[in-house]
Amino acid sequence: IPDDESESGLVSIAYLKSCCKGLSANIDTDVSIKGTVVANDLFGEFYKTLVLVDESGGIEILIDRERICADFPLYANVSVSCNGLAMGRAGGKVVLGAKPTGEYPTNRIADGDVSKYLYWQPDDISAAVPRKVEIAKLGVEHVSDYVLLENVRFAAEEVGNGWCNKSDEAFADTERHILDSEGNVLVVKVSGLCEYAGESIPSGRGDVCGIVDYSGGTYFLRIANHEVYF
């Protein structure tokens, strides 16, 4: 990966992701990114995962640590020294993690290695503003970005149900659906580990914030930070 985009080796998230041409790409040059934490495991939504965004877009970082939110809270401005890490394609999106050792395109960054790559100053926090998007206009540039969908509603047959279905007395990962005023539909994938899995899906229209995901040729949304405003 070229490190000449800036004198410090700091590159945009979009540029870094563009350098992953195949299934996996090791990073062996002194490049770094800086972004704001917009999703983590605070509400159980993103297991062992941080999502960082900058002005160019967002990326998921895979970390083998529980309660990442205690060390990298929401809206912390985090710098990532990427030399020694790897990018890989997971379901069509580019993620950042450790160099692969097995069948997966990337491994999670080992708990003991996190401080080698990720750092932030405790007072370096700034509010993150989601990008307003429309379901019909979602594109590759939105994948892993923090977005706002306005004036949407949940599918009528799902209203009043729990966010997640139960399987053997435990909540399971569940797909729900939001519709805009034109009738466009977007799948919402909800983690069975999220704290609000048993709460009821709201009726009426409102706004939803989340992280755009992509798999199998389809865009979908993962709600971030329980940001559902109805």
Disulfide bonds with the S-S distance in Angstrom:
none
